[in-house]
Amino acid sequence: MDKKTRDKLISALSYFSILWLVGYIGEKDNDIVYFHSKQGLTLFIYNLIGQIIMIIIGSGIIGMLFSFIFAISSLGFSIIGVYNAVLLRKEKLPIIGNIKI
């Protein structure tokens, strides 16, 4: 596998749950992969916070509404992140991408 394809793969995997660790730990010298790993970490923390909020809110109309909005936004952020990773773009995720970690 050539370097460009490897960078795309590792960068795209960063947006799937805990897989951001692969690039974050193993590719600190690779600017594009490390960037997407940090964006993946931001998305991971966003998902954790959302899960905690859903536990606190519980079920009910407000809980279901929050759950729906959260799931759609999380999926959207993942799709945007993977798209940018495959194109090897260093573009931050909308809304949550500017959070410094």
Buried (B, 14 or more C-beta within 10 A) or exposed (E): EEEEEEBBBBBBBBBBEEBBBBBBEEBEEBEBBBBBBBBBBBBBBBBEEBEEEBEEBEEEEEBEEBBEEBEEBBEEBBEBBBEBBEEBEEBBBEEBBEBEE
